[in-house]
Amino acid sequence: MQTTLTKPWAIFCTSDGQSKCVARFFNRQDAEDYLKFLCRRVPQHQFDVAYDKQELINNG
């Protein structure tokens, strides 16, 4: 049985009173870098980085 870790760092779009996950990353630095990109490219929306702990996925 093989266990795969999920991508715990997530970027959420929090505009319009809803929270929708738009991307996931293995490490926080990658999430922060992508957050900066999103804020420059889509300034009309609000984005947040969060550690979204998920269960491990068992493969096999």
mmCIF file of the C-alpha atoms, coordinates in Angstrom:
data_MODEL
# 
_entry.id   MODEL 
# 
loop_
_atom_site.group_PDB 
_atom_site.id 
_atom_site.type_symbol 
_atom_site.label_atom_id 
_atom_site.label_alt_id 
_atom_site.label_comp_id 
_atom_site.label_asym_id 
_atom_site.label_entity_id 
_atom_site.label_seq_id 
_atom_site.pdbx_PDB_ins_code 
_atom_site.Cartn_x 
_atom_site.Cartn_y 
_atom_site.Cartn_z 
_atom_site.occupancy 
_atom_site.B_iso_or_equiv 
_atom_site.pdbx_formal_charge 
_atom_site.auth_seq_id 
_atom_site.auth_comp_id 
_atom_site.auth_asym_id 
_atom_site.auth_atom_id 
_atom_site.pdbx_PDB_model_num 
ATOM 1  C CA . MET A 1 1  ? 0.000   0.000  0.000   1.00 0.00 ? 1  MET A CA 1 
ATOM 2  C CA . GLN A 1 2  ? 1.390   3.386  -1.017  1.00 0.00 ? 2  GLN A CA 1 
ATOM 3  C CA . THR A 1 3  ? 0.512   6.606  0.814   1.00 0.00 ? 3  THR A CA 1 
ATOM 4  C CA . THR A 1 4  ? 0.478   9.942  -1.016  1.00 0.00 ? 4  THR A CA 1 
ATOM 5  C CA . LEU A 1 5  ? 0.559   13.291 0.739   1.00 0.00 ? 5  LEU A CA 1 
ATOM 6  C CA . THR A 1 6  ? -1.867  15.908 -0.461  1.00 0.00 ? 6  THR A CA 1 
ATOM 7  C CA . LYS A 1 7  ? -1.074  19.537 -1.170  1.00 0.00 ? 7  LYS A CA 1 
ATOM 8  C CA . PRO A 1 8  ? -1.969  21.259 2.118   1.00 0.00 ? 8  PRO A CA 1 
ATOM 9  C CA . TRP A 1 9  ? -1.308  24.908 1.153   1.00 0.00 ? 9  TRP A CA 1 
ATOM 10 C CA . ALA A 1 10 ? -4.290  26.358 -0.675  1.00 0.00 ? 10 ALA A CA 1 
ATOM 11 C CA . ILE A 1 11 ? -5.235  29.670 -2.221  1.00 0.00 ? 11 ILE A CA 1 
ATOM 12 C CA . PHE A 1 12 ? -8.860  30.652 -1.772  1.00 0.00 ? 12 PHE A CA 1 
ATOM 13 C CA . CYS A 1 13 ? -10.761 33.313 -3.676  1.00 0.00 ? 13 CYS A CA 1 
ATOM 14 C CA . THR A 1 14 ? -12.851 35.062 -1.024  1.00 0.00 ? 14 THR A CA 1 
ATOM 15 C CA . SER A 1 15 ? -14.671 37.552 -3.238  1.00 0.00 ? 15 SER A CA 1 
ATOM 16 C CA . ASP A 1 16 ? -18.456 37.762 -3.372  1.00 0.00 ? 16 ASP A CA 1 
ATOM 17 C CA . GLY A 1 17 ? -18.891 36.375 0.147   1.00 0.00 ? 17 GLY A CA 1 
ATOM 18 C CA . GLN A 1 18 ? -17.848 32.879 -0.906  1.00 0.00 ? 18 GLN A CA 1 
ATOM 19 C CA . SER A 1 19 ? -14.644 30.941 -0.406  1.00 0.00 ? 19 SER A CA 1 
ATOM 20 C CA . LYS A 1 20 ? -13.474 28.833 -3.352  1.00 0.00 ? 20 LYS A CA 1 
ATOM 21 C CA . CYS A 1 21 ? -10.161 26.994 -3.587  1.00 0.00 ? 21 CYS A CA 1 
ATOM 22 C CA . VAL A 1 22 ? -8.372  28.015 -6.789  1.00 0.00 ? 22 VAL A CA 1 
ATOM 23 C CA . ALA A 1 23 ? -4.962  26.320 -6.351  1.00 0.00 ? 23 ALA A CA 1 
ATOM 24 C CA . ARG A 1 24 ? -3.030  23.926 -4.072  1.00 0.00 ? 24 ARG A CA 1 
ATOM 25 C CA . PHE A 1 25 ? 0.687   23.616 -3.317  1.00 0.00 ? 25 PHE A CA 1 
ATOM 26 C CA . PHE A 1 26 ? 3.087   21.374 -1.419  1.00 0.00 ? 26 PHE A CA 1 
ATOM 27 C CA . ASN A 1 27 ? 4.846   24.292 0.291   1.00 0.00 ? 27 ASN A CA 1 
ATOM 28 C CA . ARG A 1 28 ? 3.915   27.729 1.540   1.00 0.00 ? 28 ARG A CA 1 
ATOM 29 C CA . GLN A 1 29 ? 6.504   29.625 -0.506  1.00 0.00 ? 29 GLN A CA 1 
ATOM 30 C CA . ASP A 1 30 ? 5.018   28.399 -3.779  1.00 0.00 ? 30 ASP A CA 1 
ATOM 31 C CA . ALA A 1 31 ? 1.558   29.371 -2.557  1.00 0.00 ? 31 ALA A CA 1 
ATOM 32 C CA . GLU A 1 32 ? 2.749   32.852 -1.548  1.00 0.00 ? 32 GLU A CA 1 
ATOM 33 C CA . ASP A 1 33 ? 4.449   33.356 -4.921  1.00 0.00 ? 33 ASP A CA 1 
ATOM 34 C CA . TYR A 1 34 ? 1.317   32.352 -6.808  1.00 0.00 ? 34 TYR A CA 1 
ATOM 35 C CA . LEU A 1 35 ? -0.773  34.592 -4.544  1.00 0.00 ? 35 LEU A CA 1 
ATOM 36 C CA . LYS A 1 36 ? 1.360   37.576 -5.598  1.00 0.00 ? 36 LYS A CA 1 
ATOM 37 C CA . PHE A 1 37 ? 0.840   36.619 -9.238  1.00 0.00 ? 37 PHE A CA 1 
ATOM 38 C CA . LEU A 1 38 ? -2.941  36.357 -8.788  1.00 0.00 ? 38 LEU A CA 1 
ATOM 39 C CA . CYS A 1 39 ? -3.154  39.697 -6.991  1.00 0.00 ? 39 CYS A CA 1 
ATOM 40 C CA . ARG A 1 40 ? -1.347  41.388 -9.890  1.00 0.00 ? 40 ARG A CA 1 
ATOM 41 C CA . ARG A 1 41 ? -3.315  39.634 -12.642 1.00 0.00 ? 41 ARG A CA 1 
ATOM 42 C CA . VAL A 1 42 ? -6.784  39.667 -11.036 1.00 0.00 ? 42 VAL A CA 1 
ATOM 43 C CA . PRO A 1 43 ? -6.839  42.751 -8.777  1.00 0.00 ? 43 PRO A CA 1 
ATOM 44 C CA . GLN A 1 44 ? -10.644 42.878 -8.587  1.00 0.00 ? 44 GLN A CA 1 
ATOM 45 C CA . HIS A 1 45 ? -10.738 39.670 -6.475  1.00 0.00 ? 45 HIS A CA 1 
ATOM 46 C CA . GLN A 1 46 ? -9.546  38.935 -2.940  1.00 0.00 ? 46 GLN A CA 1 
ATOM 47 C CA . PHE A 1 47 ? -7.300  35.900 -2.399  1.00 0.00 ? 47 PHE A CA 1 
ATOM 48 C CA . ASP A 1 48 ? -5.991  34.271 0.781   1.00 0.00 ? 48 ASP A CA 1 
ATOM 49 C CA . VAL A 1 49 ? -3.441  31.547 1.507   1.00 0.00 ? 49 VAL A CA 1 
ATOM 50 C CA . ALA A 1 50 ? -4.404  28.947 4.096   1.00 0.00 ? 50 ALA A CA 1 
ATOM 51 C CA . TYR A 1 51 ? -3.078  25.659 5.436   1.00 0.00 ? 51 TYR A CA 1 
ATOM 52 C CA . ASP A 1 52 ? -5.912  23.281 4.634   1.00 0.00 ? 52 ASP A CA 1 
ATOM 53 C CA . LYS A 1 53 ? -5.024  20.014 6.348   1.00 0.00 ? 53 LYS A CA 1 
ATOM 54 C CA . GLN A 1 54 ? -6.422  17.002 4.576   1.00 0.00 ? 54 GLN A CA 1 
ATOM 55 C CA . GLU A 1 55 ? -6.259  13.303 5.225   1.00 0.00 ? 55 GLU A CA 1 
ATOM 56 C CA . LEU A 1 56 ? -3.577  11.209 3.592   1.00 0.00 ? 56 LEU A CA 1 
ATOM 57 C CA . ILE A 1 57 ? -4.665  9.407  0.452   1.00 0.00 ? 57 ILE A CA 1 
ATOM 58 C CA . ASN A 1 58 ? -4.006  5.662  0.338   1.00 0.00 ? 58 ASN A CA 1 
ATOM 59 C CA . ASN A 1 59 ? -3.188  4.355  -3.129  1.00 0.00 ? 59 ASN A CA 1 
ATOM 60 C CA . GLY A 1 60 ? -3.428  0.672  -3.698  1.00 0.00 ? 60 GLY A CA 1 
# 
